[in-house]
């Protein structure tokens, strides 16, 4: 079940909100937890038991770690908790990848391959793992006291607004909200409004561009020309932004409606003037997680050797690429960004600063778009062939693509470009601003209801409604 589905919008969400609103305070967390289990089980009924059992084990493991006064035993319990969670991620997400590559190697050198039954990937396993790791590490560091009740910990890990695709919520930032939070009418109204902003981005921009991008990216290479290849990757560049940022808006809005304030996940990343700045603005919660739980423990910026600093940066983004998926294209995408982060440190950031904001933004956007080519096309051979078309100046046109895809997609891309311009940023600031002014809340409420109705109509009329990050 995804937020942009008719099942969620017209059945699950209304029932959830009505029962939650009418429930006494003592029952509200229980209702969120029950609803979250139903939400997850709907898409992965078998894996819900694995998730529940591992989460319960981890809760008591961390409780014991917190009670322990002996430093060595505390460290061992932390390692055990980390191994439990990374073990689940490693098995379910990467077992197929490693076996497939091992078999390819064995076959190449003339040995028998390993017989293997493919493992099915549970939805949201990457986000689940990062949240469980955050909890155990924060408790070990003494950043916050552990939760006393099991159902509150299950709520933190499995809360449906952000479990499947984030934002990645660090435990210390939300711990107090789990046990004690205030819910106001203003927050509920703003939460619904924020949810509808995300829904509009997903349905009216990301889905439209997604149809165009999918049509082009899946076209046989020999039918592609340079022009439509660039149109395809440009459409995908905006699709993935409006798809993921829209979903994050919906998650933040849902959280706000029930009293939670989740962290922002995007800040106009395509306005960045360097790859370093891009990663401060794109998937912010992932960047913060990587920084606090991987980069800083490796030494961060305090390492004495520049070579060690560059290696740490490269390693972090290699792992970031691997986190996104069990395929070489994601690894190459992470390595690609890691290299440009190193180049920023060496000379590129200084060069981009000198040439002015507009040229540096264009160059950074171009680099990011090239990276999305690696991200979008999982088949490495097809990906490299696509790069050849991008830079071959092949004159084949767009004749094989439906004209309505090109027309509607072009409108969506124009809207996308306006959205990342300075004018668009000012408009966004006013759109996203929280207000208690009734004269602003009323038109927002009317607009939200209208967007909600139109989005539901569009979803019902179309069979194309993917979510790129759903499988990560």
C-alpha positions as CSV (number, residue, x, y, z in Angstrom):
1,X,0.0,0.0,0.0
2,X,1.4,3.4,-1.0
3,X,0.1,6.8,0.0
4,X,-0.9,7.6,-3.6
5,X,-3.3,4.7,-4.0
6,X,-7.1,4.7,-3.9
7,X,-7.1,2.1,-1.2
8,X,-5.0,4.3,1.1
9,X,-6.6,7.7,0.2
10,X,-10.3,6.7,0.3
11,X,-10.4,3.8,2.8
12,X,-7.3,3.4,5.1
13,X,-6.6,7.1,5.8
14,X,-10.2,8.2,6.5
15,X,-10.8,5.3,8.9
16,X,-7.5,5.8,10.6
17,X,-8.0,9.6,11.1
18,X,-11.6,9.2,12.4
19,X,-10.7,6.5,14.9
20,X,-7.6,8.4,16.0
21,X,-9.4,11.6,16.5
22,X,-12.2,10.0,18.5
23,X,-9.8,7.8,20.6
24,X,-8.8,8.7,24.2
25,X,-5.2,9.9,24.6
26,X,-4.2,6.6,26.2
27,X,-5.4,4.6,23.2
28,X,-3.9,6.8,20.4
29,X,-0.4,5.2,20.2
30,X,-2.0,1.8,20.3
31,X,-4.2,2.7,17.3
32,X,-1.2,4.1,15.3
33,X,0.7,0.9,16.0
34,X,-2.2,-1.4,15.0
35,X,-2.8,0.7,11.9
36,X,0.9,0.6,11.0
37,X,1.0,-3.2,11.4
38,X,-2.0,-3.5,9.1
39,X,-0.4,-1.0,6.6
40,X,2.8,-3.0,6.4
41,X,1.1,-6.4,6.4
42,X,-1.0,-5.4,3.5
43,X,2.0,-5.2,1.3
44,X,4.2,-7.8,3.0
45,X,2.0,-10.2,5.1
46,X,4.8,-12.8,5.5
47,X,7.5,-10.4,6.6
48,X,5.5,-8.6,9.2
49,X,6.2,-11.5,11.6
50,X,10.0,-11.2,10.9
51,X,9.9,-7.5,11.4
52,X,7.9,-7.8,14.7
53,X,10.1,-10.5,16.2
54,X,13.4,-8.8,15.3
55,X,12.1,-5.5,16.6
56,X,11.0,-7.0,19.9
57,X,14.3,-8.8,20.3
58,X,16.2,-5.5,19.7
59,X,14.1,-3.7,22.2
60,X,15.0,-6.0,25.0
61,X,18.6,-6.2,23.9
62,X,19.0,-2.4,24.0
63,X,17.2,-2.4,27.4
64,X,19.8,-4.8,28.8
65,X,22.6,-2.7,27.2
66,X,21.3,0.4,28.9
67,X,21.1,-1.3,32.3
68,X,24.6,-2.7,32.0
69,X,27.4,-0.7,33.8
70,X,30.3,-2.7,32.5
71,X,31.7,-0.9,29.4
72,X,32.9,-4.0,27.6
73,X,29.6,-5.9,28.0
74,X,27.7,-2.7,26.9
75,X,29.8,-2.6,23.8
76,X,29.2,-6.3,23.0
77,X,25.5,-5.8,23.4
78,X,25.6,-2.9,21.0
79,X,27.6,-4.9,18.5
80,X,25.0,-7.7,18.8
81,X,22.2,-5.3,18.2
82,X,23.9,-3.9,15.1
83,X,24.7,-7.3,13.8
84,X,21.0,-8.4,14.2
85,X,19.8,-5.4,12.2
86,X,22.5,-5.4,9.6
87,X,22.2,-9.2,9.3
88,X,18.5,-8.8,8.3
89,X,19.3,-6.1,5.8
90,X,22.2,-8.1,4.4
91,X,20.2,-11.3,4.0
92,X,17.0,-9.9,2.5
93,X,18.5,-7.2,0.4
94,X,21.9,-8.4,-0.7
95,X,21.9,-12.2,-0.6
96,X,20.6,-12.5,-4.2
97,X,23.2,-9.9,-5.4
98,X,26.2,-11.7,-3.8
99,X,25.0,-15.2,-5.0
100,X,24.4,-14.0,-8.5
101,X,27.8,-12.4,-8.7
102,X,29.5,-15.4,-7.1
103,X,27.8,-17.7,-9.6
104,X,28.9,-15.4,-12.5
105,X,32.5,-15.7,-11.2
106,X,32.3,-19.4,-10.7
107,X,30.8,-20.0,-14.2
108,X,33.6,-17.8,-15.7
109,X,36.3,-19.9,-14.2
110,X,34.6,-23.2,-15.0
111,X,33.2,-24.3,-11.6
112,X,29.7,-25.4,-10.8
113,X,27.3,-22.6,-9.6
114,X,25.6,-22.4,-6.3
115,X,21.9,-23.5,-6.2
116,X,19.9,-20.8,-4.6
117,X,16.3,-19.9,-4.0
118,X,15.9,-16.2,-4.5
119,X,15.0,-14.1,-1.4
120,X,12.1,-11.8,-1.7
121,X,12.9,-8.2,-0.6
122,X,10.6,-6.9,2.2
123,X,9.4,-3.3,1.5
124,X,11.1,-0.6,3.4
125,X,13.8,-2.8,4.9
126,X,16.5,-0.2,4.4
127,X,14.6,2.6,6.2
128,X,13.6,0.1,8.9
129,X,17.2,-0.9,9.5
130,X,18.5,2.7,9.8
131,X,15.9,3.5,12.4
132,X,16.7,0.5,14.5
133,X,20.4,1.3,14.3
134,X,19.7,4.9,15.3
135,X,17.9,3.7,18.4
136,X,20.6,1.4,19.7
137,X,23.5,3.7,18.9
138,X,21.7,6.8,20.5
139,X,21.0,4.8,23.7
140,X,24.6,3.5,23.8
141,X,26.0,7.1,23.3
142,X,23.7,8.3,26.1
143,X,22.0,10.8,23.8
144,X,18.6,9.8,25.2
145,X,17.1,7.3,27.6
146,X,15.5,4.2,26.1
147,X,11.7,3.9,25.8
148,X,10.1,2.1,28.7
149,X,7.3,0.4,26.9
150,X,7.6,-2.1,24.1
151,X,4.6,-0.8,22.2
152,X,6.1,2.7,22.1
153,X,9.3,1.3,20.6
154,X,7.3,-0.6,18.0
155,X,5.5,2.6,17.2
156,X,8.8,4.4,16.7
157,X,10.1,1.8,14.3
158,X,6.9,0.9,12.5
159,X,4.9,4.1,12.3
160,X,3.3,3.9,8.9
161,X,3.8,7.6,7.8
162,X,7.6,7.2,7.6
163,X,8.5,3.5,7.9
164,X,8.4,2.6,4.2
165,X,10.3,5.5,2.6
166,X,11.3,7.9,5.4
167,X,12.2,10.5,6.3
168,X,14.7,8.7,8.4
169,X,13.8,9.9,11.9
170,X,16.6,9.8,14.4
171,X,15.4,8.5,17.8
172,X,16.5,11.5,19.9
173,X,14.6,13.9,17.6
174,X,11.2,12.1,18.1
175,X,11.5,10.2,21.4
176,X,9.7,12.8,23.5
177,X,6.9,13.1,20.9
178,X,6.1,9.4,21.2
179,X,5.2,9.6,24.9
180,X,4.0,13.2,25.1
181,X,2.9,15.4,22.2
182,X,0.4,18.1,21.7
183,X,-2.1,18.0,18.9
184,X,-3.7,21.2,17.7
185,X,-6.4,21.9,15.1
186,X,-3.8,24.2,13.3
187,X,-1.4,21.2,13.1
188,X,-4.1,18.9,11.7
189,X,-5.1,21.4,9.1
190,X,-1.5,22.2,8.1
191,X,-0.7,18.5,8.1
192,X,-3.6,17.8,5.6
193,X,-2.5,20.7,3.5
194,X,1.1,19.5,3.5
195,X,-0.1,16.0,2.6
196,X,-2.0,17.4,-0.4
197,X,1.0,19.4,-1.6
198,X,3.0,16.1,-1.7
199,X,0.1,14.3,-3.3
200,X,-0.1,16.9,-6.1
201,X,3.6,16.7,-6.7
202,X,3.4,12.9,-7.0
203,X,0.3,12.6,-9.1
204,X,0.4,15.7,-11.3
205,X,4.1,16.0,-12.0
206,X,6.0,12.9,-11.0
207,X,3.5,10.4,-12.6
208,X,3.3,12.5,-15.8
209,X,7.0,12.8,-16.2
210,X,7.4,9.1,-15.2
211,X,5.3,7.9,-18.1
212,X,7.5,9.9,-20.5
213,X,10.8,8.8,-18.8
214,X,9.7,5.1,-18.7
215,X,8.7,5.2,-22.4
216,X,12.1,6.6,-23.4
217,X,14.3,4.7,-21.0
218,X,12.8,1.3,-22.0
219,X,13.0,2.0,-25.7
220,X,15.5,-0.2,-27.6
221,X,18.8,1.6,-28.0
222,X,18.8,1.4,-31.8
223,X,15.5,3.4,-31.8
224,X,16.9,6.2,-29.6
225,X,18.3,9.4,-30.8
226,X,20.4,11.9,-28.8
227,X,17.5,14.3,-28.4
228,X,15.0,11.8,-27.0
229,X,17.7,10.2,-24.8
230,X,18.3,13.6,-23.1
231,X,14.5,14.2,-22.8
232,X,14.2,10.8,-21.1
233,X,16.9,11.4,-18.5
234,X,15.7,15.0,-17.9
235,X,12.2,13.7,-17.3
236,X,13.6,11.1,-14.9
237,X,15.6,13.7,-13.1
238,X,12.5,15.7,-12.3
239,X,10.4,12.6,-11.8
240,X,12.5,11.2,-9.0
241,X,12.7,14.5,-7.2
242,X,8.9,15.2,-7.3
243,X,8.2,11.5,-6.6
244,X,10.4,11.3,-3.5
245,X,10.0,14.8,-2.2
246,X,6.2,14.5,-2.7
247,X,6.2,11.3,-0.7
248,X,8.2,13.0,2.0
249,X,5.7,15.8,2.1
250,X,2.9,13.3,2.5
251,X,4.8,11.6,5.3
252,X,5.5,14.9,7.1
253,X,1.9,15.9,6.6
254,X,0.6,12.6,8.0
255,X,2.9,12.9,11.0
256,X,1.7,16.5,11.7
257,X,-1.9,15.4,11.6
258,X,-1.2,13.1,14.6
259,X,1.1,15.4,16.5
260,X,4.6,14.3,15.2
261,X,7.0,16.8,13.7
262,X,9.2,14.8,11.3
263,X,12.4,16.4,9.9
264,X,12.5,18.0,6.4
265,X,14.0,15.8,3.7
266,X,14.5,18.1,0.7
267,X,15.5,21.7,0.3
268,X,15.5,22.6,-3.4
269,X,18.4,20.3,-4.3
270,X,18.5,21.2,-8.0
271,X,19.5,24.8,-7.0
272,X,22.8,23.6,-5.6
273,X,26.0,25.1,-6.8
274,X,28.2,22.0,-6.1
275,X,27.7,18.3,-5.4
276,X,28.6,18.9,-1.8
277,X,25.7,21.4,-1.5
278,X,23.5,19.0,-3.4
279,X,23.9,16.4,-0.7
280,X,23.0,18.9,2.0
281,X,19.7,19.5,0.2
282,X,18.8,16.0,-1.2
283,X,17.5,13.3,1.0
284,X,18.6,15.3,4.0
285,X,17.8,12.7,6.6
286,X,19.9,10.1,4.8
287,X,22.8,12.5,4.6
288,X,22.5,13.3,8.3
289,X,22.4,9.6,9.2
290,X,25.5,8.9,7.1
291,X,27.3,11.8,8.7
292,X,26.5,11.0,12.3
293,X,26.6,7.3,12.3
294,X,29.3,6.5,9.7
295,X,31.4,9.5,8.5
296,X,32.1,11.0,12.0
297,X,32.9,7.6,13.6
298,X,35.4,7.1,10.8
299,X,37.1,10.3,11.8
300,X,35.1,12.9,9.9
301,X,37.0,16.1,9.0
302,X,39.4,15.6,11.9
303,X,41.5,12.9,10.3
304,X,45.1,14.1,9.9
305,X,45.7,12.7,6.4
306,X,43.8,14.1,3.3
307,X,44.0,10.7,1.8
308,X,42.1,9.2,4.7
309,X,39.6,12.0,4.5
310,X,39.0,11.3,0.8
311,X,38.8,7.6,1.4
312,X,36.2,8.2,4.1
313,X,34.1,10.3,1.8
314,X,34.4,7.8,-1.0
315,X,33.5,4.9,1.4
316,X,30.4,6.7,2.8
317,X,29.0,7.2,-0.7
318,X,30.0,3.8,-1.9
319,X,27.9,2.5,1.0
320,X,25.2,5.0,0.2
321,X,24.9,3.6,-3.3
322,X,24.9,0.1,-2.0
323,X,22.1,1.0,0.5
324,X,19.9,2.1,-2.4
325,X,19.9,-1.2,-4.1
326,X,21.5,-4.6,-4.8
327,X,22.7,-3.8,-8.2
328,X,26.0,-2.5,-9.7
329,X,24.4,0.6,-11.1
330,X,23.5,1.9,-7.6
331,X,27.1,1.2,-6.5
332,X,28.4,3.1,-9.5
333,X,26.0,5.9,-8.7
334,X,27.4,6.1,-5.2
335,X,31.0,6.0,-6.3
336,X,30.2,8.7,-9.0
337,X,29.0,11.1,-6.3
338,X,31.8,10.1,-4.0
339,X,34.4,11.1,-6.6
340,X,32.7,14.5,-7.2
341,X,32.7,15.1,-3.5
342,X,36.4,14.5,-3.4
343,X,36.9,16.8,-6.5
344,X,34.9,19.5,-4.6
345,X,37.5,19.3,-1.8
346,X,40.4,19.3,-4.2
347,X,39.5,22.2,-6.6
348,X,36.0,21.9,-8.1
349,X,34.1,23.8,-5.3
350,X,36.5,26.8,-5.6
351,X,36.1,26.8,-9.4
352,X,32.3,26.7,-9.2
353,X,32.3,29.6,-6.7
354,X,34.4,31.7,-9.0
355,X,32.3,31.4,-12.1
356,X,29.0,32.6,-10.5
357,X,25.8,31.1,-9.3
358,X,24.0,30.5,-12.7
359,X,26.9,28.6,-14.4
360,X,27.8,26.7,-11.3
361,X,24.1,25.6,-10.8
362,X,23.9,24.5,-14.4
363,X,27.1,22.5,-14.2
364,X,26.0,20.9,-10.9
365,X,22.6,20.0,-12.4
366,X,24.3,18.4,-15.4
367,X,26.5,16.3,-13.1
368,X,23.5,15.2,-11.1
369,X,21.6,14.4,-14.2
370,X,24.4,12.2,-15.5
371,X,24.4,10.4,-12.1
372,X,20.7,9.8,-12.5
373,X,21.4,7.9,-15.7
374,X,23.4,5.4,-13.7
375,X,20.6,5.3,-11.0
376,X,17.7,4.8,-13.5
377,X,19.1,2.0,-15.7
378,X,19.9,-1.2,-13.7
379,X,21.3,-3.1,-16.7
380,X,24.9,-1.9,-16.9
381,X,25.3,-2.8,-20.6
382,X,22.1,-0.9,-21.4
383,X,23.2,2.0,-19.2
384,X,26.6,2.3,-21.0
385,X,24.8,2.1,-24.4
386,X,22.5,4.8,-23.3
387,X,25.5,7.0,-22.5
388,X,26.8,6.4,-26.0
389,X,23.5,7.7,-27.4
390,X,23.5,10.7,-25.1
391,X,26.8,11.9,-26.5
392,X,26.6,10.5,-30.1
393,X,24.5,13.3,-31.6
394,X,22.3,10.7,-33.3
395,X,19.6,12.6,-35.2
396,X,16.8,10.1,-34.7
397,X,13.7,12.0,-33.6
398,X,10.8,11.4,-31.2
399,X,8.5,9.8,-33.8
400,X,8.0,6.5,-32.0
401,X,6.9,8.2,-28.7
402,X,3.2,9.2,-28.3
403,X,2.8,12.9,-28.9
404,X,0.6,13.3,-25.8
405,X,3.5,12.0,-23.6
406,X,5.9,14.6,-25.1
407,X,3.3,17.5,-24.9
408,X,2.2,16.8,-21.3
409,X,5.7,15.8,-20.2
410,X,7.0,19.1,-21.6
411,X,4.4,21.1,-19.6
412,X,5.4,19.2,-16.5
413,X,9.1,19.9,-17.1
414,X,8.4,23.6,-17.6
415,X,6.6,23.6,-14.3
416,X,9.5,21.7,-12.8
417,X,12.0,24.3,-14.0
418,X,9.9,27.1,-12.7
419,X,9.8,25.3,-9.4
420,X,13.6,25.3,-9.0
421,X,14.0,28.9,-10.1
422,X,14.3,31.9,-7.8
423,X,10.7,32.8,-8.5
424,X,9.7,29.3,-7.8
425,X,11.6,29.2,-4.5
426,X,9.7,32.3,-3.3
427,X,6.4,30.7,-4.3
428,X,7.4,27.6,-2.4
429,X,8.3,29.6,0.7
430,X,4.8,31.0,0.8
431,X,3.2,27.6,0.0
432,X,5.1,25.7,2.7
433,X,4.8,28.4,5.4
434,X,2.9,27.4,8.5
435,X,0.2,29.9,9.4
436,X,-2.5,30.2,12.0
437,X,-4.3,33.0,10.1
438,X,-7.8,31.8,9.5
439,X,-8.1,33.9,6.3
440,X,-5.1,31.9,4.9
441,X,-6.1,28.6,6.3
442,X,-9.6,28.7,4.7
443,X,-8.4,29.0,1.1
444,X,-5.7,26.4,1.8
445,X,-8.3,24.0,3.1
446,X,-10.5,24.5,0.0
447,X,-7.4,24.1,-2.2
448,X,-6.4,20.9,-0.4
449,X,-9.8,19.3,-0.8
450,X,-9.9,20.2,-4.5
451,X,-6.4,18.8,-5.0
452,X,-7.3,15.6,-3.0
453,X,-10.4,15.0,-5.2
454,X,-8.6,15.7,-8.5
455,X,-5.7,13.5,-7.5
456,X,-8.0,10.6,-6.6
457,X,-9.7,11.0,-10.0
458,X,-6.4,11.0,-11.8
459,X,-5.2,7.9,-9.9
460,X,-8.4,6.1,-10.6
461,X,-8.2,6.9,-14.3
462,X,-4.6,5.9,-14.8
463,X,-2.8,2.6,-14.4
464,X,0.6,4.3,-14.1
465,X,1.3,5.1,-10.4
466,X,4.8,3.9,-9.4
467,X,6.9,5.0,-6.5
468,X,10.7,4.8,-7.1
469,X,11.9,4.6,-3.5
470,X,9.2,2.1,-2.4
471,X,11.6,-0.8,-3.1
472,X,14.5,0.6,-1.1
